[in-house]
Amino acid sequence: MYLTIKETAEYLSLPESMIQKLIVQGSIRAMPDGNGEYLISKGQFNTHLEQMKKYKELVQEYYNEPIPEDRDIKDED
């Protein structure tokens, strides 16, 4: 499925100017449609969003791990 710049901006919750800038930079792959508009594959974002979701889950797991007790601390009592 292909999206226009406007549809891509709505999908990613970004301004259209940012999408255009990312296309020029090469961060987003797009094909010109011949009418001065670009068509952008929605699939490239789905993969990226899935990877970001997995990364966030891994970070959350890391932060949720309990802190191990330090063996070097001695009870002074």
C-alpha positions in Angstrom: 0.0 0.0 0.0 1.3 3.4 -0.9 0.6 6.7 0.9 0.9 10.3 -0.2 3.0 12.8 1.8 -0.2 14.1 3.6 -1.3 10.5 4.5 2.2 9.6 5.7 2.3 12.7 7.9 -1.0 11.8 9.4 0.1 8.1 9.9 3.3 9.2 11.7 1.8 12.2 13.4 4.4 14.5 11.9 4.1 17.7 9.9 4.1 17.4 6.1 7.2 19.6 5.9 9.1 17.1 8.1 8.1 14.2 5.8 9.3 16.2 2.7 12.6 16.9 4.5 13.1 13.2 5.3 12.4 12.3 1.7 15.0 14.8 0.5 17.5 13.4 3.1 16.9 9.9 1.9 15.6 8.7 5.3 12.2 7.9 3.8 12.1 6.0 0.4 9.6 7.5 -2.0 8.7 7.3 -5.6 7.6 10.3 -7.7 4.2 9.7 -9.3 4.7 12.1 -12.2 2.2 14.7 -10.8 4.7 16.4 -8.5 3.6 14.1 -5.6 5.5 11.3 -4.0 4.2 7.8 -3.1 5.6 6.2 0.0 5.4 2.5 0.9 3.5 2.1 4.2 5.4 -1.2 4.8 8.7 0.5 5.5 7.1 2.3 8.5 5.4 -0.9 9.8 8.7 -2.6 10.0 10.3 0.4 11.7 7.4 0.8 14.2 7.5 -2.9 15.1 11.3 -2.7 15.7 10.8 0.4 17.9 8.1 -1.4 19.9 10.4 -4.4 20.5 13.2 -2.0 21.5 10.9 -0.2 24.0 9.8 -3.5 25.5 13.5 -4.5 26.0 14.3 -1.2 27.6 11.3 -1.6 29.9 12.4 -5.1 30.9 15.8 -3.8 31.7 14.5 -1.1 33.9 12.1 -3.5 35.7 14.9 -5.9 36.7 15.5 -5.8 40.4 18.9 -4.4 41.5 21.0 -7.3 42.8 22.4 -7.1 46.3 26.0 -6.1 46.5 28.1 -8.9 48.0 30.7 -6.4 49.2 28.4 -4.7 51.7 28.9 -6.2 55.1 26.5 -6.1 58.0 28.2 -4.1 60.7 25.9 -5.3 63.5 
